[in-house]
Amino acid sequence: EAGVAQSPRYKIIEKRQSVAFWCNPISGHATLYWYQQILGQGPKLLIQFQNNGVVDDSQLPKDRFSAERLKGVDSTLKIQPAKLEDSAVYLCASSLKRVASEQYFGPGTRLTVT
Amino acid sequence: GESVGLHLPTLSVQEGDNSIINCAYSNSASDYFIWYKQESGKGPQFIIDIRSNMDKRQGQRVTVLLNKTVKHLSLQIAATQPGDSAVYFCAENLNAGGTSYGKLTFGQGTILTVHP
């Protein structure tokens, strides 16, 4: 079974630029999560989708971050404009149902904002 | 690969020793806990979980202990191997229903280094 795919793996941008990350979850997984992992910390949930609907985006900085999952499969996370403090690894995870133990994580996208 | 955890607690052990990694969780209403292993350049990988109505659960070479009185979780790894070297995170789930389903809050993490 293929795992969660993410691209790009690395991205370097200047502050105030825009960036987008892509996630392809495991086939058939209805729930998709985006996490932000700042260096030296555990992952922090940004947004959770159930199919193409948002379940929880309480920790998403909506003034600059946006995410979509239009067809209930792939998802994109966008930052516009980026700030220095957005430097982090952005992890995507998916699960068949909204069950905490069944989240499978992708390798992440490492973003550096200079 | 990435360097996760420059400021995390560290634990160094010799191959073959037993390792104990500790975690203090924050919410007394959390009813489900998971330990994850994260290797450099990879996403977290599920190791073992435990529900709040249990105080101990064993897996293959791993044991998780839960002390709800002091909100403490520990992961014991028996006969630690070099391949166990990674960052270990505990995560808690507050099963309050609704938007809480599947929502995890991760702890800070511990870097485990196993020397051959």
HADDOCK unambig.tbl for C-alpha pairs under 7 A between the chains (distance, minus, plus):
assign (segid A and resid 39 and name CA) (segid B and resid 4 and name CA) 5.45 0.50 0.50
assign (segid A and resid 39 and name CA) (segid B and resid 5 and name CA) 5.93 0.50 0.50
assign (segid A and resid 40 and name CA) (segid B and resid 4 and name CA) 5.57 0.50 0.50
assign (segid A and resid 40 and name CA) (segid B and resid 5 and name CA) 3.63 0.50 0.50
assign (segid A and resid 40 and name CA) (segid B and resid 6 and name CA) 5.42 0.50 0.50
assign (segid A and resid 40 and name CA) (segid B and resid 7 and name CA) 5.41 0.50 0.50
assign (segid A and resid 40 and name CA) (segid B and resid 8 and name CA) 5.90 0.50 0.50
assign (segid A and resid 41 and name CA) (segid B and resid 5 and name CA) 6.50 0.50 0.50
assign (segid A and resid 41 and name CA) (segid B and resid 108 and name CA) 5.16 0.50 0.50
assign (segid A and resid 41 and name CA) (segid B and resid 109 and name CA) 6.94 0.50 0.50
assign (segid A and resid 42 and name CA) (segid B and resid 89 and name CA) 6.89 0.50 0.50
assign (segid A and resid 42 and name CA) (segid B and resid 106 and name CA) 5.29 0.50 0.50
assign (segid A and resid 42 and name CA) (segid B and resid 107 and name CA) 5.70 0.50 0.50
assign (segid A and resid 42 and name CA) (segid B and resid 108 and name CA) 5.10 0.50 0.50
assign (segid A and resid 42 and name CA) (segid B and resid 109 and name CA) 6.31 0.50 0.50
assign (segid A and resid 43 and name CA) (segid B and resid 106 and name CA) 6.06 0.50 0.50
assign (segid A and resid 44 and name CA) (segid B and resid 105 and name CA) 6.78 0.50 0.50
assign (segid A and resid 44 and name CA) (segid B and resid 106 and name CA) 6.85 0.50 0.50
assign (segid A and resid 55 and name CA) (segid B and resid 99 and name CA) 5.93 0.50 0.50
assign (segid A and resid 56 and name CA) (segid B and resid 99 and name CA) 5.89 0.50 0.50
assign (segid A and resid 91 and name CA) (segid B and resid 43 and name CA) 6.87 0.50 0.50
assign (segid A and resid 98 and name CA) (segid B and resid 101 and name CA) 5.58 0.50 0.50
assign (segid A and resid 98 and name CA) (segid B and resid 102 and name CA) 4.70 0.50 0.50
assign (segid A and resid 99 and name CA) (segid B and resid 101 and name CA) 6.43 0.50 0.50
assign (segid A and resid 99 and name CA) (segid B and resid 102 and name CA) 4.58 0.50 0.50
assign (segid A and resid 100 and name CA) (segid B and resid 102 and name CA) 4.03 0.50 0.50
assign (segid A and resid 100 and name CA) (segid B and resid 103 and name CA) 6.43 0.50 0.50
assign (segid A and resid 100 and name CA) (segid B and resid 104 and name CA) 6.63 0.50 0.50
assign (segid A and resid 105 and name CA) (segid B and resid 43 and name CA) 5.21 0.50 0.50
assign (segid A and resid 105 and name CA) (segid B and resid 44 and name CA) 6.11 0.50 0.50
assign (segid A and resid 106 and name CA) (segid B and resid 43 and name CA) 5.43 0.50 0.50
assign (segid A and resid 107 and name CA) (segid B and resid 41 and name CA) 6.49 0.50 0.50
assign (segid A and resid 107 and name CA) (segid B and resid 42 and name CA) 4.40 0.50 0.50
assign (segid A and resid 107 and name CA) (segid B and resid 43 and name CA) 4.59 0.50 0.50
assign (segid A and resid 108 and name CA) (segid B and resid 42 and name CA) 6.86 0.50 0.50
assign (segid A and resid 108 and name CA) (segid B and resid 43 and name CA) 6.25 0.50 0.50
